[in-house]
Amino acid sequence: MTTSLTETATRPEPLPERSPLSASTFQALRDLLHEHSGIALSPHKITMVQSRLAKRLRVLRLPSYEAYLALLRDPGSPEWVDFINALTTNLTSFFREPHHFPKLVELLSEAGPAPRPIRIWSAGCSTGEEPYTLAMTLVRAFGPAHPTEILATDLDTAVLETAARGVYPYARVETLDPEWRRLAFLRGTGEHEGQVRIRPEIRRAVQFSQLNLLESRWSLPGAPFHAIFCRNVMIYFDKPTQRSLVQRFRDLLAPRGLLFVGHSESLLDASSGLEPLGHTIYRKQDGQP
């Protein structure tokens, strides 16, 4: 088939080969990311940043990383959402760090019947596997009639859209115990073959919302919480930001509330007002407001 002159005339010209991301532009992008999100990007991540932002340059038809930086210097630029989404990491899975979930049930029950309702915040929920695992765990432990309210937040709007849909490839759940699959998932058929959907009774327990942990004020329905899960998130922040977040988490916990962090995040000192229970689980100390 031949191409008409009109089609040729309207086809966009290819962009010239762009220069690599320079060290100075990379540093400026790191500074912007830290200023707006609190994420302290490693200075060794220049190749990763160049690769991920190259996709945005192609979409926007920008000739250089310097032109992209100029775009971001406008704090009202609509590109900010895509910039943050491109550089945040969202590695997660159902029952990641599995020891935390039975321990949550044990600690909620140790002083008698579990709270009604149980209120939990999943901070940095990514594509939803963590808050849905929490809902599954609590339904199995306390029954579907026990009221449960899980607030799930993330900075990345793209992963929140995936989480809210609650649809995953079957490969993501095929290694789970069959009892968990029956409890929480509907298997797709026909055009949805190879996918699973979170059951409505599990989905209803979770509310998703966009939130930047660096914001000076958080609007969080459900506080105070009986537990906060912020796992494998604080490793991306510098130490002063980590200390500030831990103090804010403590203040949002109910008396003797629980904070769960990631396996590499032993972040707390004696002044935190939280006592370590082992396995990166901490409890709000008696007497803390």
C-alpha positions as CSV (number, residue, x, y, z in Angstrom):
1,M,0.0,0.0,0.0
2,T,1.4,3.4,-0.9
3,T,1.5,6.3,1.5
4,S,-0.3,9.5,0.4
5,L,1.5,12.9,0.3
6,T,-1.0,14.1,3.0
7,E,-0.1,11.2,5.4
8,T,3.6,11.9,4.8
9,A,3.1,15.6,5.5
10,T,1.2,15.1,8.8
11,R,3.5,12.4,10.2
12,P,5.6,13.9,13.0
13,E,9.3,14.3,12.4
14,P,11.5,11.9,14.4
15,L,13.3,13.4,17.4
16,P,17.1,13.8,17.1
17,E,19.2,11.5,19.2
18,R,19.3,13.0,22.6
19,S,22.3,13.4,24.9
20,P,22.6,11.1,28.0
21,L,21.3,12.4,31.3
22,S,24.1,14.6,32.7
23,A,25.3,14.4,36.3
24,S,24.1,18.0,37.0
25,T,20.6,17.4,35.6
26,F,20.4,14.1,37.5
27,Q,21.2,15.9,40.7
28,A,18.6,18.6,40.0
29,L,16.0,15.9,39.4
30,R,17.0,14.1,42.6
31,D,16.6,17.4,44.5
32,L,13.2,18.0,43.0
33,L,12.0,14.5,43.9
34,H,13.2,14.8,47.4
35,E,11.7,18.2,47.9
36,H,8.3,17.1,46.7
37,S,8.0,13.5,47.9
38,G,10.7,13.0,50.6
39,I,12.3,10.2,48.5
40,A,16.1,10.3,48.8
41,L,17.1,8.7,45.5
42,S,20.5,7.0,45.6
43,P,23.2,8.9,43.6
44,H,24.0,5.5,41.9
45,K,20.5,5.4,40.3
46,I,21.4,7.7,37.3
47,T,21.0,4.8,34.7
48,M,17.6,3.8,36.1
49,V,16.4,7.4,36.1
50,Q,17.6,8.0,32.5
51,S,15.9,4.8,31.4
52,R,12.5,5.6,33.1
53,L,12.4,9.2,32.1
54,A,13.4,8.5,28.5
55,K,9.8,7.1,28.1
56,R,8.4,10.4,29.3
57,L,10.6,12.4,26.9
58,R,9.3,10.3,24.0
59,V,5.7,10.8,25.1
60,L,6.2,14.6,25.4
61,R,8.5,14.8,22.4
62,L,11.1,16.7,24.4
63,P,14.6,16.9,22.9
64,S,16.6,16.6,26.2
65,Y,16.5,15.8,29.9
66,E,17.3,19.5,30.5
67,A,14.0,20.4,28.7
68,Y,12.2,17.9,30.9
69,L,13.8,19.5,34.0
70,A,12.6,22.9,32.9
71,L,9.1,21.5,32.6
72,L,9.2,20.3,36.2
73,R,10.5,23.6,37.6
74,D,6.9,24.8,37.3
75,P,5.3,23.4,40.5
76,G,1.9,23.5,38.8
77,S,3.0,21.3,35.8
78,P,0.7,18.4,35.1
79,E,3.8,16.3,34.5
80,W,4.5,16.0,38.2
81,V,2.2,13.0,38.6
82,D,3.9,11.1,35.8
83,F,7.4,12.1,37.1
84,I,6.6,10.7,40.6
85,N,5.0,7.6,39.1
86,A,8.0,6.9,36.9
87,L,10.5,7.0,39.7
88,T,8.7,5.2,42.5
89,T,9.3,1.5,43.0
90,N,6.3,-0.7,43.6
91,L,7.6,-4.2,44.3
92,T,4.9,-6.1,46.3
93,S,3.1,-9.4,46.5
94,F,0.3,-11.1,48.5
95,F,1.6,-12.2,52.0
96,R,4.9,-10.5,51.5
97,E,6.9,-10.9,54.8
98,P,4.3,-13.5,55.8
99,H,5.1,-13.7,59.5
100,H,3.5,-10.2,60.1
101,F,0.0,-11.4,59.4
102,P,-0.5,-14.1,62.0
103,K,1.3,-11.9,64.5
104,L,-1.2,-9.1,63.8
105,V,-4.0,-11.4,64.7
106,E,-2.3,-12.7,67.8
107,L,-1.5,-9.2,69.1
108,L,-5.0,-7.8,68.4
109,S,-6.5,-10.7,70.3
110,E,-4.0,-11.0,73.3
111,A,-6.0,-8.8,75.6
112,G,-9.4,-10.2,74.8
113,P,-11.8,-9.8,71.9
114,A,-10.5,-7.9,68.9
115,P,-11.5,-4.2,68.6
116,R,-14.8,-3.4,66.8
117,P,-14.1,-2.2,64.3
118,I,-10.5,-3.0,63.6
119,R,-8.9,0.0,61.9
120,I,-5.6,-0.4,60.0
121,W,-3.6,2.0,57.8
122,S,-1.5,0.5,54.9
123,A,0.8,3.3,54.1
124,G,2.5,2.7,50.8
125,C,0.0,0.1,49.6
126,S,1.3,-0.1,46.0
127,T,-1.0,-2.2,43.8
128,G,-3.1,-3.4,46.7
129,E,-1.7,-6.7,47.7
130,E,-0.8,-5.7,51.2
131,P,-4.2,-4.2,52.2
132,Y,-6.1,-7.1,50.5
133,T,-3.9,-9.5,52.4
134,L,-4.8,-7.7,55.7
135,A,-8.5,-7.9,54.8
136,M,-8.2,-11.6,54.0
137,T,-6.3,-12.3,57.2
138,L,-8.8,-10.5,59.4
139,V,-11.8,-12.1,57.7
140,R,-10.4,-15.6,58.2
141,A,-9.4,-14.9,61.8
142,F,-12.5,-13.0,63.1
143,G,-15.2,-13.9,60.5
144,P,-16.8,-11.8,57.8
145,A,-19.2,-10.1,60.2
146,H,-16.5,-8.6,62.2
147,P,-16.2,-4.9,61.2
148,T,-12.9,-4.0,59.6
149,E,-11.7,-0.7,58.1
150,I,-8.5,-0.6,56.1
151,L,-7.2,2.7,54.7
152,A,-4.7,2.1,51.9
153,T,-2.7,5.0,50.6
154,D,0.1,5.6,48.1
155,L,1.8,8.5,46.3
156,D,1.6,6.8,42.9
157,T,-1.8,7.3,41.3
158,A,-1.2,4.6,38.6
159,V,-0.7,1.8,41.2
160,L,-3.8,3.0,43.1
161,E,-5.9,2.6,40.0
162,T,-4.7,-1.0,39.7
163,A,-5.3,-1.6,43.4
164,A,-8.9,-0.2,43.3
165,R,-9.7,-2.5,40.3
166,G,-8.7,-5.5,42.3
167,V,-7.9,-7.6,39.2
168,Y,-4.6,-9.6,39.0
169,P,-3.0,-12.2,36.8
170,Y,-3.7,-15.7,38.2
171,A,0.1,-16.2,38.4
172,R,0.2,-13.8,41.3
173,V,-2.0,-16.1,43.5
174,E,-1.3,-19.6,42.2
175,T,1.2,-20.3,44.9
176,L,-1.2,-19.3,47.7
177,D,-2.9,-22.0,49.8
178,P,-6.2,-23.0,48.0
179,E,-8.1,-21.9,51.1
180,W,-6.9,-18.4,50.6
181,R,-7.8,-18.4,46.9
182,R,-11.3,-19.6,47.7
183,L,-11.7,-17.0,50.5
184,A,-10.6,-14.0,48.6
185,F,-10.6,-14.4,44.8
186,L,-13.0,-15.0,41.9
187,R,-11.4,-16.8,38.9
188,G,-12.0,-15.3,35.5
189,T,-13.4,-17.2,32.6
190,G,-13.8,-16.5,28.9
191,E,-12.0,-13.2,28.0
192,H,-10.9,-12.9,31.6
193,E,-9.2,-16.3,31.6
194,G,-5.9,-16.2,33.4
195,Q,-7.1,-13.4,35.8
196,V,-8.6,-13.2,39.3
197,R,-10.7,-10.6,41.0
198,I,-10.8,-9.8,44.7
199,R,-14.2,-10.9,46.1
200,P,-16.6,-8.0,47.0
201,E,-16.7,-8.9,50.7
202,I,-12.9,-8.5,50.8
203,R,-12.8,-5.4,48.6
204,R,-15.4,-3.6,50.7
205,A,-13.0,-3.6,53.7
206,V,-10.4,-1.5,51.9
207,Q,-10.6,2.2,51.0
208,F,-7.9,3.5,48.6
209,S,-6.6,7.1,48.6
210,Q,-3.7,9.1,47.2
211,L,-1.4,10.5,49.9
212,N,2.1,12.0,50.0
213,L,3.7,11.1,53.3
214,L,5.8,14.3,53.1
215,E,2.7,16.5,53.4
216,S,2.7,18.5,56.6
217,R,-0.9,17.5,57.3
218,W,-2.7,14.2,56.6
219,S,-6.4,13.8,56.2
220,L,-6.9,10.2,57.4
221,P,-10.4,8.9,58.0
222,G,-10.3,6.1,60.7
223,A,-7.6,7.4,63.0
224,P,-6.5,6.5,65.5
225,F,-5.5,3.1,64.1
226,H,-5.0,-0.2,65.8
227,A,-2.1,-1.0,63.4
228,I,-0.1,0.9,60.8
229,F,1.8,-1.0,58.1
230,C,4.5,1.0,56.5
231,R,6.8,-1.6,55.1
232,N,9.7,-1.1,52.7
233,V,8.8,2.5,52.3
234,M,11.0,4.4,54.7
235,I,14.2,3.0,53.2
236,Y,13.7,5.6,50.5
237,F,13.7,8.5,52.9
238,D,16.7,10.2,54.7
239,K,17.1,9.7,58.4
240,P,15.4,13.0,59.6
241,T,12.4,12.2,57.4
242,Q,12.3,8.7,58.8
243,R,12.3,9.9,62.4
244,S,9.6,12.5,61.7
245,L,7.4,9.8,60.1
246,V,7.8,7.4,63.0
247,Q,6.7,10.1,65.4
248,R,3.7,10.9,63.3
249,F,2.8,7.2,63.0
250,R,3.0,6.9,66.8
251,D,0.7,9.8,67.3
252,L,-1.9,8.2,65.0
253,L,-1.9,4.9,66.8
254,A,-4.5,3.9,69.4
255,P,-3.2,3.0,72.9
256,R,-0.9,0.0,72.5
257,G,-1.3,0.2,68.7
258,L,1.1,-1.6,66.4
259,L,3.6,-0.4,63.8
260,F,4.8,-2.9,61.2
261,V,7.9,-1.9,59.1
262,G,10.0,-3.8,56.5
263,H,12.6,-6.4,57.3
264,S,15.5,-4.0,56.6
265,E,13.9,-1.0,58.5
266,S,15.1,-1.2,62.1
267,L,14.6,2.5,62.5
268,L,13.5,3.3,66.0
269,D,15.4,4.6,69.0
270,A,14.5,4.9,72.7
271,S,12.9,8.3,72.1
272,S,10.3,7.0,69.6
273,G,7.7,6.1,72.2
274,L,7.5,2.6,70.6
275,E,8.7,-0.7,72.1
276,P,10.2,-3.4,69.8
277,L,8.3,-6.7,69.8
278,G,10.7,-8.4,67.4
279,H,10.4,-9.2,63.7
280,T,10.2,-5.4,62.9
281,I,7.0,-5.0,64.9
282,Y,6.6,-2.1,67.4
283,R,4.0,-1.2,69.9
284,K,3.0,2.2,71.3
285,Q,4.2,2.4,74.8
286,D,1.8,2.9,77.7
287,G,1.5,6.5,78.7
288,Q,2.1,7.9,75.2
289,P,-0.7,10.3,74.1
